[in-house]
């Protein structure tokens, strides 16, 4: 089965490729304005996204690499008016956010009304609890939100079956109705370009064959009517991968990894994007064999244990042509780098992830020979020890 290997991380406060954040505070503060103005070279993608030829990342219709930078307004369809959504999406667009995780059906498990109605009383089904009776008014609201997102260059991760709040309803309706609902969705949205199908949301019971079958029935129904859009899943917290459940192997195109940790805010989205977007992030290959950072990388926490707040493991990646190395270190220490893994003389800089600023490494540029020791200059702007080492062949 061919699928993209792009990695992205989910969390209750956001979804991302590599980084995720909570909602900002005051979107009009001076700090926010400065961060928004720092988003550079943003070109609106031509949707729909698709898999790259090497299946490692996503591209748009112009074959431009698509880096997921996202937020998670789960309750957008149920809680926001069109004017509120317009304001919110315009704000997020200012920070270079291009993806929003949104629940197609939302109830009190994801901050909407308990009965699944929107804030202004529109029910998703004309007969409560009967998924064979989709309400045209409700799905017109979904249409509106997709169109607003498109107007701001934003793609939705559209969760067709949010399992925390809606699984019991779909199980009670049975697999035939679930599949028919999927076909309804697939037929209605097959020609809408700016979204990816998603399933789950803390789907803790996917190992139960009956629970899993209810969600799979919807996915198969969608795929029958809409064979072109990409599909992904979010299974259980605190960590999981989309393909932990082998029954989804023929459905999932975008293999996501889930981990849970809140980050400070939307401003940091721009810092992350400004680091990666101008560089060939889509060609970075993890330095799993420690051929680049040969010493000082530490030991990773055991899978499924520990916390991202206490993990000290350095992660590094390099483009195959040796033009770029990026290494994130969560704590200050000396590390050794094999400079011969770069293709030419090396410009070396530290990137402070708390303010999005570069600091040149003293003595740079360096020859691409031998081994060189690097150590961050001090604590970062926020008084923490994490830095990003960026090595670029000149």
C-alpha positions in Angstrom: 0.0 0.0 0.0 1.5 3.3 -1.0 1.1 6.2 1.4 2.9 9.3 2.4 5.3 9.0 5.3 4.8 12.6 6.3 4.8 12.9 10.1 2.5 15.1 11.9 1.5 15.4 15.6 -2.0 15.8 17.0 -3.0 17.1 20.4 -6.1 18.5 22.0 -4.7 22.0 21.4 -3.7 21.6 17.8 -2.5 19.6 14.8 0.7 20.1 13.0 3.6 18.8 11.1 6.2 18.7 13.8 4.7 21.4 16.2 1.3 22.1 17.7 -0.1 25.0 19.7 -3.0 26.3 21.6 -5.1 29.3 20.6 -3.6 32.7 20.9 -4.7 35.2 23.4 -5.1 38.7 22.0 -4.7 38.4 18.2 -4.2 42.2 17.9 -1.3 42.5 20.5 2.0 44.0 19.4 3.7 40.7 19.8 1.2 38.9 17.7 1.5 41.5 15.0 5.2 41.2 14.9 5.0 37.4 14.7 2.4 37.6 12.0 4.5 40.0 10.0 7.4 37.5 10.3 5.6 34.8 8.3 7.4 34.9 5.0 7.2 33.7 1.4 3.7 32.1 1.9 2.0 31.0 -1.2 -1.6 29.8 -1.1 -1.5 26.0 -2.0 -3.6 24.8 -4.9 -5.8 22.1 -3.4 -6.3 19.2 -3.1 -3.1 17.9 -1.6 -1.7 14.6 -2.8 1.2 12.3 -2.1 4.6 13.1 -3.3 6.2 10.8 -5.8 8.4 9.3 -3.1 5.5 9.0 -0.6 7.3 11.0 2.1 5.3 14.2 2.2 2.3 16.0 0.7 2.3 18.3 -2.4 -0.3 20.6 -3.8 -1.5 20.5 -7.4 1.5 22.6 -8.5 3.8 19.9 -7.0 4.8 22.3 -4.3 5.6 20.6 -1.0 2.9 21.2 1.6 3.9 21.5 5.2 1.0 21.1 7.6 0.8 24.0 10.0 -2.4 23.7 12.0 -4.8 24.4 14.7 -7.7 22.5 16.1 -11.0 24.4 16.3 -12.9 21.1 16.9 -16.2 22.8 17.5 -16.0 25.3 14.6 -19.1 24.0 12.8 -21.2 23.8 15.9 -20.1 26.9 17.8 -19.1 29.5 15.3 -21.3 31.8 13.1 -20.0 32.6 9.6 -18.8 36.0 10.8 -16.9 34.5 13.7 -15.4 31.8 11.5 -14.4 34.5 9.0 -12.6 36.5 11.8 -10.9 33.4 13.2 -9.7 32.1 9.8 -8.3 35.4 8.8 -6.4 35.6 12.1 -5.0 32.1 11.6 -4.1 32.8 8.0 -1.9 35.8 9.2 0.3 33.3 11.1 0.7 31.0 8.1 -1.6 28.4 9.4 -2.9 26.2 6.6 -4.8 23.4 8.2 -7.6 23.2 10.8 -8.9 20.0 12.5 -12.7 20.3 12.6 -15.4 17.8 13.7 -18.1 17.3 11.1 -20.4 16.2 13.9 -19.9 17.9 17.3 -21.5 17.4 20.7 -20.6 18.1 24.3 -17.6 15.8 24.1 -16.0 18.4 21.8 -17.5 21.6 23.3 -20.8 21.7 21.3 -24.4 21.2 22.4 -25.1 17.8 24.0 -27.7 17.0 21.3 -25.3 17.8 18.4 -27.2 21.0 17.3 -25.3 24.1 16.3 -25.3 27.2 18.5 -28.3 28.5 16.6 -30.3 25.2 16.8 -29.6 23.4 13.6 -29.5 19.6 14.1 -27.3 17.3 11.9 -30.2 14.8 11.4 -33.9 15.6 10.9 -34.7 12.6 13.1 -32.5 12.7 16.3 -30.1 9.8 16.5 -31.0 8.5 13.0 -27.9 9.0 10.8 -29.9 8.1 7.7 -31.7 11.5 7.9 -29.0 14.1 7.2 -30.4 17.6 7.6 -29.8 19.8 4.5 -29.5 22.9 6.6 -26.8 21.5 8.8 -24.7 20.3 5.9 -25.2 23.6 4.2 -23.4 25.0 7.3 -20.6 22.6 6.7 -20.4 23.8 3.1 -20.1 27.4 4.3 -17.2 26.6 6.6 -15.3 24.7 3.8 -15.8 27.7 1.5 -14.6 30.2 4.1 -11.5 28.0 4.7 -10.9 27.9 1.0 -11.1 31.7 0.8 -8.3 31.9 3.3 -6.1 29.2 1.7 -6.8 26.8 4.5 -7.4 23.0 4.4 -9.6 21.2 6.8 -8.9 17.9 8.5 -12.6 17.1 8.4 -13.3 14.4 11.0 -16.2 12.4 9.5 -16.8 10.4 12.7 -15.6 11.9 16.0 -15.5 8.8 18.2 -15.5 10.3 21.7 -19.0 11.7 21.3 -20.6 10.0 18.3 -19.4 6.4 18.3 -22.4 5.1 20.3 -24.9 6.7 17.9 -23.2 5.1 14.9 -23.0 1.7 16.6 -26.7 1.9 17.4 -27.5 2.7 13.8 -25.6 -0.3 12.5 -23.0 -0.8 9.7 -25.4 -0.4 6.8 -26.6 3.0 7.8 -23.0 4.0 8.7 -21.8 3.0 5.2 -24.8 4.9 3.6 -23.9 8.0 5.6 -20.3 7.7 4.4 -21.6 7.5 0.8 -23.7 10.6 1.4 -20.6 12.5 2.6 -18.4 11.2 -0.2 -20.8 12.1 -2.9 -21.5 15.6 -1.4 -17.9 16.6 -0.9 -16.0 14.6 -3.6 -15.4 17.8 -5.7 -14.5 20.1 -2.8 -10.7 20.4 -2.9 -9.6 21.9 0.4 -9.9 19.0 2.9 -8.6 15.6 4.0 -10.9 13.0 5.5 -10.2 12.0 9.1 -11.6 9.5 11.6 -11.4 9.1 15.3 -10.3 11.5 18.1 -9.0 9.7 21.1 -10.4 6.5 19.7 -9.5 4.4 22.7 -11.6 1.4 21.8 -10.4 0.8 18.2 -9.1 -2.7 19.3 -12.7 -3.6 19.9 -13.8 -5.1 16.5 -17.4 -3.9 16.8 -16.4 -0.3 17.6 -13.8 -0.3 14.9 -16.3 -1.7 12.3 -18.7 1.2 12.9 -16.0 3.7 12.0 -14.6 1.6 9.1 -18.1 1.4 7.6 -18.2 5.2 7.3 -14.7 5.3 5.8 -15.5 2.7 3.3 -18.7 4.4 2.3 -16.9 7.7 1.8 -14.2 5.9 -0.3 -16.8 4.3 -2.5 -18.2 7.6 -3.5 -15.0 9.7 -3.2 -11.9 7.7 -4.3 -9.7 10.8 -4.6 -9.4 12.5 -1.2 -6.7 11.5 1.3 -7.7 9.8 4.6 -6.1 9.6 8.0 -7.0 8.6 11.6 -6.3 9.6 15.1 -6.4 6.6 17.5 -5.7 6.6 21.2 -3.8 9.0 23.4 -1.3 9.4 24.9 0.5 8.1 21.9 -0.4 6.1 18.8 0.1 5.9 15.0 -2.6 5.9 12.3 -1.6 2.4 11.3 -1.5 0.8 14.8 -4.9 -0.6 13.7 -4.1 -2.9 10.7 -7.7 -2.9 9.6 -7.2 0.6 8.3 -4.3 -0.3 6.1 -6.3 0.0 2.9 -7.9 3.3 4.0 -5.1 5.4 5.5 -3.0 7.5 3.0 -1.6 9.9 5.5 0.2 8.2 8.4 0.0 10.4 11.5 1.6 10.1 14.8 -0.2 11.2 17.9 1.3 12.6 21.1 -0.2 14.9 23.7 1.5 18.0 24.9 0.2 21.6 25.0 2.5 24.4 23.6 2.3 28.1 24.4 0.5 29.5 21.5 -0.2 30.5 17.9 2.7 32.9 17.8 5.1 29.9 17.8 3.5 28.6 14.6 5.2 31.5 12.8 8.6 30.7 14.4 8.3 27.1 13.3 7.2 28.0 9.8 9.9 30.6 9.4 12.6 28.0 10.3 11.4 25.3 8.0 9.5 26.9 5.1 12.5 28.6 3.4 14.5 25.4 3.6 14.0 21.9 2.0 12.3 20.4 5.0 10.6 17.9 2.8 14.0 16.3 1.9 15.3 16.0 5.5 16.0 12.4 6.5 16.3 11.6 10.2 19.8 10.9 11.5 18.7 7.7 13.2 22.1 6.1 12.8 23.9 9.1 14.4 26.1 9.6 11.4 25.8 13.4 11.6 25.5 14.1 15.3 28.0 11.5 16.5 28.1 12.3 20.2 26.0 14.1 22.8 22.6 13.1 21.4 21.5 11.3 24.6 19.1 8.5 25.0 15.5 8.6 23.9 12.7 7.8 26.4 11.2 4.4 26.0 8.2 4.3 23.7 5.0 5.2 25.5 6.7 6.4 28.7 8.1 9.6 30.0 7.0 13.1 29.0 8.1 15.5 26.3 8.8 18.0 29.0 11.5 15.7 30.5 12.9 14.0 27.3 16.4 15.2 26.7 17.0 13.3 23.4 18.5 15.3 20.5 16.8 14.8 17.1 18.7 15.6 13.9 18.0 15.3 10.2 20.0 15.9 7.0 19.2 16.3 3.3 20.7 13.6 1.3 22.9 16.0 -0.7 24.5 17.3 2.5 23.3 20.8 2.0 21.3 21.1 5.2 21.4 19.7 8.8 18.9 20.7 11.4 19.2 19.4 15.0 16.9 20.1 17.9 18.4 19.8 21.4 16.0 20.2 24.4 18.8 20.8 26.9 22.2 22.5 26.8 25.2 20.2 26.3 28.1 19.8 24.0 27.5 17.7 20.8 29.8 16.4 18.2 29.0 16.8 14.5 30.8 15.0 11.6 31.3 18.0 9.3 32.1 15.8 6.3 28.4 14.8 6.1 27.9 18.3 4.7 28.7 19.1 1.0 30.7 22.3 1.3 31.8 24.9 3.8 29.3 25.3 6.5 27.4 28.3 7.8 26.4 27.5 11.4 23.7 29.2 13.4 21.6 28.6 16.5 17.9 29.2 16.3 16.1 30.3 19.4 12.6 28.6 19.2 11.1 30.9 21.8 11.5 34.1 19.8 12.3 32.9 16.3 15.8 34.5 16.1 19.1 33.2 14.7 22.5 33.6 16.4 25.7 33.0 14.4 28.1 30.4 15.8 31.4 32.1 16.5 34.0 31.3 13.9 31.4 30.3 11.2 31.7 29.4 8.4 33.6 26.2 9.0 35.2 23.7 6.6 33.3 20.5 5.9 36.0 18.3 7.3 36.6 16.5 10.6 34.5 16.6 13.7 33.4 19.8 15.4 31.9 20.4 18.9 29.0 22.7 19.2 27.3 24.1 22.4 24.5 26.6 22.7 25.7 30.1 23.8 23.5 30.3 26.9 19.9 29.7 27.9 17.4 30.8 25.3 15.3 34.0 25.6 12.8 32.3 27.8 15.4 30.9 30.2 15.2 27.3 28.9 17.8 25.1 27.4 16.4 24.1 24.1 17.9 25.3 20.8 18.0 24.3 17.1 21.3 24.0 15.4 21.1 24.9 11.7 24.0 23.9 9.4 23.9 25.0 5.8 26.4 24.3 3.1 27.5 27.6 1.5 
